[in-house]
Amino acid sequence: MNSYILDTNALISFITDRDIHQQSKIAAYFEEAAMMNCELIIIDAVINEFVYVLEQVYRIRPIKIADMIKSLIKTPGIKLIGSFNLESLLDFWPVKIDDYGDASLALYAKTSNIPIITFDKKLTKQLMKEKIPVKKLY
């Protein structure tokens, strides 16, 4: 079974209607995960960014965000991963990968050899430069 690490922008695209084209692409992965044909991994840094963006950009109430996260946890094929080695993270951030959350993703992808699913072209370039597995959706 294939496993993929979700980037925050992929998760936001799935949850919101900000870009219907992106939403349909990532929805296909959620459908596959729900049928247990693949595993989607969400690390704690992605949840942190997810909460921040939904609260600050989309102005969604925290209680509703908490309900979304609870639904994600219960979704078949979704795996939440927490904790990482800070020293290893600092090998990436801020020089090789300039976003802290993206550096957390990169660290997990590198150590697990599981590709990150993303719409982010800049992140894709940084990951490829570091030879970190990535599956671009653009």
HUBEL-V278472 format. One record per residue. RES is the residue in one letter. BURIAL is 1 if it has 16 or more other ideal C-beta (glycine too) atoms within 10 Angstrom, else 0. Layout:
RES;BURIAL, RES;BURIAL
This chain:
M;0, N;0, S;0, Y;1, I;1, L;1, D;1, T;1, N;1, A;1, L;1, I;1, S;1, F;1, I;1, T;0, D;0, R;0, D;0, I;0, H;0, Q;1, Q;1, S;0, K;1, I;1, A;0, A;0, Y;1, F;1, E;0, E;1, A;1, A;0, M;0, M;0, N;0, C;1, E;1, L;1, I;1, I;1, I;1, D;0, A;1, V;1, I;1, N;0, E;1, F;1, V;1, Y;0, V;1, L;1, E;0, Q;0, V;0, Y;0, R;0, I;1, R;0, P;0, I;0, K;0, I;1, A;0, D;0, M;0, I;0, K;0, S;0, L;1, I;0, K;0, T;0, P;0, G;1, I;1, K;0, L;0, I;0, G;0, S;0, F;1, N;0, L;0, E;0, S;0, L;1, L;0, D;0, F;1, W;1, P;0, V;0, K;0, I;1, D;0, D;1, Y;0, G;1, D;1, A;1, S;1, L;1, A;1, L;1, Y;1, A;1, K;1, T;0, S;0, N;0, I;1, P;1, I;1, I;1, T;1, F;1, D;1, K;0, K;0, L;1, T;1, K;0, Q;1, L;1, M;0, K;0, E;0, K;0, I;1, P;1, V;1, K;1, K;1, L;1, Y;0
